[in-house]
Amino acid sequence: MIGAIIGAIVAGLIIGALGRLIVPGKQNISIVMTIVIGIIASLVATLILGAIFGYENANGGIQWWYWIVGAILAALGIVAYGRITNKSV
């Protein structure tokens, strides 16, 4: 259980950072909010792609589509968060 929580935080940090790299310009978002947006984006990407392609990992390795879609969703989340809080993004 603790390992899954730590894994979700690390994945959220990575996906949130990738999302911030996709969005041009400076974002006035804290690292905690970046992690939260990244975790949510990762969860949504996993749910969407898991429903479409299935959750099993037949050949092992990293499923890059989950990371790519998660980063795109995180970028959209960062833009949405910036607009909702009236911070320039």
N, C-alpha and C positions, 0 to 999 in steps of 0.2 A: 504494500500500500504506500509506504513512504517512498519507495523507488519510483512508483508511478507518478506521484506528485512531483518529485524532483525532476523526473523526465519531462513532465508537462511544462514545468517552469523553464527548463533548458530549451525545449522545443519552442516555447512561446517567445523566449528571448531571441533565439535565432530567427524565427519567422518574423517577429516584430522588427528586428534590425534589418532584415531583408526588405520588409515593407517600407521602412524609412528610407532605405537606399533607392527604392523605386520612385518615391515621391520627390520631385525636384524642389529645390529650395530648402530653407531652414524650417524645421518643425519645432514648435514650442511645446513639446510634450515630454513629460517626465519619463524616466526609464521604467518606473513601475507601471505607468499607463501603457507604455510600449509593450511590456510583457503581458499585461492583461489583454490588450488588443491582439497580440500574437497568439496567446492561448485560445482566445475565442475564434480567431481565424483558422487556427490549426484544427480545432474541434469541428467547425463548420465544414472545412475542406475534407476532413476524414469522414464525416457523416454523408456528405454529398457524393464523394468519389467511392466510398464504401458501398453506398446504395446502388451506384451505377455499375461498378466493376467487381464488387465483392470484397470482403475483408481478408481473405486468405492470401498469404504470400507464398505461392507455390514454389518459386525458384530461389527464394532467399534474397538477400541484398536490400538495398534502400529503394523504396518506391518514390521516385523523384516527382511524380505528378502531385503527390500529396504536399510536398514542400513547395513546388512551384505555384500551385493553386492557393496554398496557404499564404504565401508571400504576396500574391496579387490581392487576396482578400484582406490581408493586413494593411496593404497600401490604401485600399478603399476605406478601411476602417479608420486609418489615421486621417485621411482627408475628411471623412464624415465627422470624426471627433473634433477636428480643428474647426469645422464650420459650425458645429453645434455649440462649442464653447467660445466661438468668435475669436479664435486664435488664428493668426495668419499661417496658412499652409500652402 
